[in-house]
Amino acid sequence: MSGHVYTPGAVWLALLLMQNAEGWRFALLMVAIITGLLISLVRAIKGKHESAGDKQN
């Protein structure tokens, strides 16, 4: 399922690369930022669930 999630990003990146050779720097930067935000969000959600579990126990 993860393949379907990343496919649009790959297509967008390919189009950007074809349109602007220098665009790859911006694209990589955006990918890095988005990845970092997603990781932070997942960690925050897991932390909340773990805290809730500790309170219940």
C-alpha positions in Angstrom: 0.0 0.0 0.0 2.9 2.3 0.7 3.8 2.2 -3.0 0.5 3.9 -3.9 1.2 6.7 -1.3 4.6 7.6 -2.8 3.7 7.2 -6.5 2.1 10.7 -6.9 5.2 12.3 -5.2 7.5 10.4 -7.6 5.5 11.5 -10.6 5.5 15.1 -9.4 9.2 14.9 -8.8 9.8 13.5 -12.3 7.8 16.2 -13.9 9.6 18.9 -11.9 13.0 17.4 -12.9 12.0 17.5 -16.6 10.7 21.1 -16.4 13.6 22.5 -14.4 17.1 20.9 -14.0 17.7 23.0 -10.9 14.4 22.1 -9.4 15.7 18.8 -7.9 17.4 20.8 -5.1 14.0 22.4 -4.1 12.3 19.0 -4.5 14.7 17.2 -2.3 14.4 20.0 0.3 10.6 19.7 0.3 10.8 15.9 0.5 13.2 16.2 3.5 10.9 18.7 5.2 7.7 16.7 4.6 9.4 13.4 5.7 10.6 15.1 8.9 7.2 16.5 9.6 5.6 13.1 9.1 8.1 11.4 11.3 7.5 14.0 14.0 3.7 13.6 13.7 3.9 9.8 14.0 6.2 10.0 17.0 3.8 12.5 18.6 0.8 10.3 18.0 2.6 7.2 19.3 3.7 9.2 22.4 0.1 10.2 23.1 -1.1 6.6 22.8 1.7 5.4 25.1 0.9 8.1 27.6 -2.8 7.2 27.5 -2.0 3.5 28.0 0.2 4.3 31.0 -2.6 6.3 32.6 -5.1 3.5 32.0 -2.8 0.9 33.6 
